[in-house]
Amino acid sequence: MSLPPLVEPGPELTAERAARYARTTQLPGFGPLAQRRLRNARVLVVGAGGLGSAVLPLLASAGFGTIGIVDDDRVELSNLPRQSIHTPRAVGRSKVESAAAAVHALDAETEVRIFAERLTAENAPGILAGFDLVLDGSDNFPTRYLVDDAATLARIPVVWGAVHQTGGQAGLSWAAQGPTYRDLFPVPPAPGTVASCAEAGALPSVCGVIGSLLVGEAIKLVTGTGEPLLGRVVVHDALRGTFRELAYERDPQAAPVTELIDYDLFCGVTDTMSPAELHARLLAGEPHTLLDVREPWEADVASLPGSLLVPLRVVQADPAGVAVRLPADPLVIVCHLGIRAETARRLLAAVGTRGVVLAGGIDAWSRDVDPEVPRY
């Protein structure tokens, strides 16, 4: 069913704006009033990667007046196939700055608010303040649950999307009106069971399809037109060229969200060492073994000096065999973001070899310790 418009209409459109949006305002049930609501809307986009790249140009072109962008990453060469908002000239540049420039190139009058930082439980309430809705294009479960809980506390909707290899999902989470992401996924998957987009890859066109769905939901919410995906999830399979829909409802036994929590801990990322702590230990010359469980191609892109490369698939096939070959020094397990490292830690712990995970993986090392190590 339709919902009331999320945003009040802004000022009358100028003659230039009216001409610009003429093909939109002539749509049945839309009109200039809906376009004025879009111009008055403030939307926050979490992530300027694959989904963010698809979402941001459409938001700007559709006429959203204020667009916020949250991302602490920089543009890497391997981003370009699926993160189409960034150009080769932007490699090395902050993603939020690159994305903001692209938005302004489409519409110089759009207000762009950039947050070149990682979204955390500490800064999320302040960043979400002043926005009418959130479009979540993040690629990891701690951030997805954080965004959903923060939006629930702020009483604003979240349009979320997820992309994995050749498929994706899109849905709407809004505690004030219906079910939330937590009703659909009460608990996150076990660490290591779902790889991130950077780890598993993503078909570029899937980012465009799911991103378009997200913007369509945002337009419907702001203008009060159509039927939002409240209590429904769209699942897309690009290889088969299909879409299907899953319905879900509120969980009557779900605990209410009353505060933001430690989302890494909630998602099962435990026994960690921060990049700063590892750096201090290395500088002090303390003995250690760095076990890198990524794939060889990833190590070719970026690695930590002295790392022992043993892909996770090898650890999974024979954890005891890997354990007996490791030096006796304290073990620090490394991957791209920490997910695969946590899986390896648990497998090795089960055969008697204890270790810790580099929190945030080599990506966090690049961000917090050594920016010369590429992020991918």
C-alpha positions in Angstrom: 0.0 0.0 0.0 1.0 3.6 -0.5 2.4 5.7 2.4 2.1 9.4 3.0 4.8 11.6 1.4 7.9 11.6 3.6 8.9 15.2 2.7 6.9 18.4 2.5 7.2 20.2 -0.9 9.8 22.8 -1.4 9.5 26.2 -3.2 7.9 26.5 -6.6 10.1 25.3 -9.4 11.8 27.9 -11.5 11.1 27.9 -15.2 14.5 26.2 -15.9 13.8 23.5 -13.3 10.2 23.0 -14.6 11.7 22.4 -18.1 14.4 20.2 -16.8 11.9 17.8 -15.1 9.1 18.0 -17.6 9.4 14.3 -18.6 9.1 13.4 -14.9 6.3 15.7 -13.8 4.1 14.5 -16.6 4.0 11.0 -15.1 0.5 10.0 -13.8 0.1 10.8 -10.1 3.4 12.7 -10.0 3.3 16.3 -11.2 5.3 19.4 -10.1 4.3 18.9 -6.4 6.2 15.6 -6.3 9.2 17.1 -7.9 9.2 19.9 -5.3 9.2 17.2 -2.6 12.3 15.7 -4.1 14.0 19.1 -4.2 13.3 19.4 -0.5 14.4 15.9 0.4 17.7 15.1 2.3 19.0 11.7 1.6 22.1 10.1 3.1 24.0 7.5 1.1 26.2 5.1 3.0 29.0 3.9 0.8 30.4 5.4 -2.5 31.3 2.0 -3.9 29.4 -0.2 -6.3 25.9 0.6 -5.1 26.7 4.1 -4.2 28.1 4.7 -7.7 24.8 3.6 -9.2 22.6 5.5 -6.7 24.3 8.9 -6.5 24.0 10.0 -10.2 20.3 8.9 -10.3 19.6 10.8 -7.1 21.2 13.9 -8.5 19.5 13.6 -11.9 16.1 12.9 -10.3 16.3 16.2 -8.4 17.0 15.3 -4.8 18.0 18.6 -3.2 20.5 17.4 -0.5 22.7 14.3 -0.8 25.0 13.1 2.0 27.8 10.6 1.3 29.6 8.5 3.9 32.7 6.6 3.0 36.2 6.5 4.4 37.8 4.8 1.4 39.9 6.0 -1.5 39.5 5.1 -5.2 41.5 2.1 -6.3 42.1 0.9 -9.9 40.2 -2.4 -9.1 37.1 -0.3 -8.1 36.5 1.2 -11.6 34.6 -1.7 -13.3 31.7 -1.7 -10.8 32.1 1.8 -9.2 31.2 3.8 -12.3 30.9 7.2 -10.6 34.7 7.2 -10.3 37.1 7.7 -13.2 40.7 6.6 -13.7 41.8 10.2 -12.9 40.2 9.8 -9.4 42.4 6.8 -8.4 43.9 7.7 -5.1 41.3 10.3 -4.3 38.8 10.2 -1.5 35.7 8.4 -2.7 33.4 11.0 -1.1 35.2 13.8 -2.9 35.2 12.0 -6.2 31.5 11.2 -5.9 30.6 14.8 -4.8 32.4 16.1 -7.9 30.3 13.8 -10.1 27.1 14.9 -8.4 27.9 18.5 -8.8 28.7 17.9 -12.5 25.2 16.6 -13.0 23.6 19.4 -10.9 25.6 22.2 -9.5 22.7 23.3 -7.3 22.5 20.1 -5.4 23.8 20.4 -1.8 26.3 17.7 -1.1 27.4 16.9 2.4 30.4 14.6 2.6 31.6 12.5 5.5 35.1 11.1 4.8 35.0 8.7 7.8 33.9 5.2 8.7 30.4 5.1 10.1 30.5 3.9 13.7 28.2 3.6 16.7 29.7 6.8 18.0 29.3 9.1 15.0 26.2 7.5 13.4 23.6 9.5 15.4 25.2 12.8 14.5 25.7 11.9 10.8 22.1 10.7 10.4 20.7 13.8 12.1 19.1 16.2 9.5 18.4 13.6 6.9 15.0 12.3 5.9 16.0 8.8 4.8 19.1 6.6 4.3 20.2 4.6 1.3 22.5 1.8 2.5 25.0 0.6 0.0 27.5 -0.8 2.5 29.2 -4.2 1.8 29.6 -5.7 5.3 27.1 -6.9 8.0 28.4 -4.8 11.0 27.6 -1.6 9.0 24.2 -2.8 7.8 23.0 -3.6 11.3 24.5 -0.3 12.5 22.7 1.7 9.9 19.4 -0.1 10.5 19.6 0.4 14.3 20.7 4.1 14.0 17.8 4.8 11.6 15.3 3.0 13.9 16.4 5.3 16.7 16.2 8.3 14.4 12.7 7.1 13.2 13.7 7.4 9.5 13.5 4.8 6.8 16.4 2.8 5.3 16.4 1.6 1.7 19.0 -1.1 1.6 20.7 -3.1 -1.1 23.2 -5.9 -1.2 25.2 -7.3 -4.2 27.0 -10.6 -4.3 28.7 -11.9 -7.4 25.9 -12.2 -10.0 22.9 -11.3 -7.9 21.5 -8.9 -5.4 18.7 -7.9 -3.1 16.8 -4.7 -2.3 14.4 -3.8 0.5 13.0 -1.2 2.8 13.4 -1.1 6.6 11.3 1.3 8.6 10.4 0.5 12.2 7.9 3.4 12.4 5.8 1.9 9.6 6.5 -1.9 9.4 9.2 -4.5 9.5 12.9 -3.8 9.6 16.1 -5.4 8.4 16.4 -7.1 11.8 13.0 -8.8 11.3 14.3 -10.3 8.0 17.7 -11.1 9.4 17.5 -11.4 13.2 21.1 -12.5 13.5 24.1 -12.1 11.1 25.6 -15.0 9.2 28.6 -16.7 10.8 31.9 -14.9 10.0 33.4 -16.1 6.8 30.2 -17.6 5.4 29.4 -14.6 3.2 32.3 -12.9 1.5 32.3 -9.1 0.9 31.9 -7.7 -2.6 35.7 -7.0 -2.7 36.4 -10.5 -1.7 33.9 -12.4 -3.9 33.5 -9.9 -6.8 30.4 -8.4 -8.3 29.0 -8.2 -11.8 29.0 -4.5 -12.6 25.5 -4.5 -14.1 24.1 -6.0 -10.9 25.2 -2.8 -9.0 23.3 -0.8 -11.6 20.1 -2.9 -11.3 20.0 -2.9 -7.5 21.0 0.8 -7.3 18.2 1.7 -9.6 15.7 -0.2 -7.3 17.0 1.8 -4.3 16.5 5.1 -6.0 13.0 4.1 -7.1 12.2 3.3 -3.5 13.6 6.6 -2.3 11.4 8.5 -4.9 8.3 6.6 -3.9 8.9 7.3 -0.2 9.6 11.0 -0.6 6.7 11.7 -2.9 4.1 9.2 -1.5 3.6 7.5 -4.8 3.5 3.8 -5.6 3.8 0.9 -3.2 7.1 0.8 -1.2 9.0 -2.4 -0.5 7.8 -2.5 3.1 7.8 -6.1 4.2 9.0 -7.3 0.8 12.5 -8.0 -0.6 13.3 -8.1 -4.3 15.9 -10.8 -5.2 17.6 -10.4 -8.6 19.5 -13.2 -10.4 21.5 -11.6 -13.3 22.6 -14.9 -14.9 19.0 -16.1 -15.2 17.6 -12.6 -15.9 15.0 -13.1 -13.1 13.4 -11.2 -10.2 11.5 -12.8 -7.4 9.9 -11.4 -4.3 10.0 -12.5 -0.7 7.4 -11.3 1.9 8.1 -11.0 5.6 6.6 -9.5 8.7 7.5 -8.0 12.0 9.0 -10.4 14.6 6.6 -10.1 17.6 9.3 -11.5 19.9 12.1 -9.3 18.7 13.8 -7.1 21.3 13.3 -3.4 20.7 16.3 -1.4 19.6 17.1 1.0 22.4 20.8 1.8 21.8 23.7 1.3 19.4 26.1 -1.6 20.3 29.4 -3.1 19.3 28.5 -4.3 15.8 31.8 -6.2 15.2 31.1 -8.2 18.3 27.5 -8.7 17.4 28.6 -10.1 14.0 31.0 -12.5 15.6 34.3 -10.7 14.9 36.2 -11.4 18.2 39.8 -11.9 19.5 41.2 -9.1 17.5 44.3 -6.9 17.5 44.0 -3.3 16.2 46.3 -2.2 13.4 47.9 0.4 15.7 48.7 -2.4 18.3 50.2 -4.6 15.6 52.2 -1.7 14.3 53.6 -1.0 17.8 54.5 -4.6 18.3 56.3 -4.7 15.0 58.2 -1.6 15.8 59.2 -3.0 19.2 60.6 -6.1 17.4 58.3 -8.5 19.3 58.1 -12.0 17.8 55.1 -12.7 15.6 53.7 -14.8 12.8 51.5 -13.0 10.2 49.3 -15.5 8.5 47.6 -14.1 5.4 44.6 -16.1 4.4 43.7 -14.2 1.2 44.1 -15.4 -2.3 47.5 -15.0 -4.2 46.1 -12.3 -6.5 45.1 -10.2 -3.5 48.6 -10.5 -2.0 50.0 -9.3 -5.3 47.9 -6.1 -4.9 48.7 -5.5 -1.2 50.4 -7.3 1.6 52.2 -6.9 4.9 56.0 -7.5 5.0 56.9 -11.0 6.3 53.4 -12.4 5.9 53.0 -16.2 5.4 50.4 -16.6 2.6 48.1 -19.6 3.2 44.6 -19.1 1.5 41.6 -19.8 3.6 40.6 -22.7 1.4 43.8 -24.4 2.3 43.2 -23.8 6.0 39.6 -25.2 5.6 40.9 -28.3 3.9 43.4 -29.2 6.6 43.5 -26.9 9.6 45.7 -29.4 11.6 48.2 -29.7 8.8 48.5 -25.9 8.6 48.7 -25.6 12.4 51.7 -27.9 12.7 53.7 -26.0 10.1 53.2 -22.6 11.8 56.0 -21.1 13.9 55.5 -21.0 17.6 55.5 -17.2 17.7 52.2 -15.4 18.6 49.8 -15.7 15.6 48.1 -12.7 13.9 45.8 -13.7 11.1 45.2 -11.2 8.2 42.7 -11.0 5.4 41.1 -8.1 3.5 38.5 -7.0 6.0 38.8 -9.5 8.9 36.0 -11.9 7.9 38.0 -14.8 6.4 40.7 -14.3 9.1 38.0 -14.9 11.8 37.0 -18.1 10.1 40.6 -19.2 10.0 41.1 -18.3 13.6 38.2 -20.5 14.7 39.4 -23.5 12.6 42.9 -23.2 14.0 41.6 -22.8 17.5 39.6 -26.0 17.2 42.9 -27.9 16.6 44.7 -26.2 19.5 46.4 -23.2 17.8 45.4 -19.9 19.2 45.6 -16.6 17.3 44.1 -13.2 16.9 42.6 -11.4 13.9 43.9 -8.1 12.5 40.8 -6.0 13.1 39.5 -4.6 9.8 42.1 -6.5 7.9 44.7 -5.1 5.6 42.1 -2.5 4.6 42.2 -1.0 8.1 46.1 -1.3 8.1 46.2 0.9 5.0 43.7 3.4 6.5 45.1 3.6 10.0 48.9 2.8 9.7 50.3 2.8 6.2 48.4 4.5 3.4 51.1 3.3 0.9 49.6 -0.1 1.2 46.9 -0.1 -1.5 43.2 -0.5 -0.7 41.2 -2.6 -3.1 
